[in-house]
């Protein structure tokens, strides 16, 4: 899937409070992994995201995501307004 970096950050900023923790819990990953997915660059141990590539360009560039589970769950949470 292709998405602009700007759109990915917009989604992250629209998440209800506590969503990073909830996404991490539901997908059984570290919270930092979820933060890194949305653009953070704090890689420790095994918290890096495989299958994510950022291509330079307008609006922060384009992000190619091979696994969209985190993104799909985030979009669902925004639609529901849940945390």
URUR-V899146 format. One record per helix or strand. SS is the DSSP state (H for helix, E for strand). FROM is the first residue (numbers start at 0). TO is the last residue. If there is no record, write none. Layout:
ss->SS from->FROM to->TO
ss->SS from->FROM to->TO
This chain:
ss->E from->1 to->3
ss->H from->4 to->12
ss->H from->18 to->26
ss->H from->30 to->36
ss->E from->51 to->54
ss->H from->57 to->59
ss->E from->61 to->64
ss->H from->68 to->79
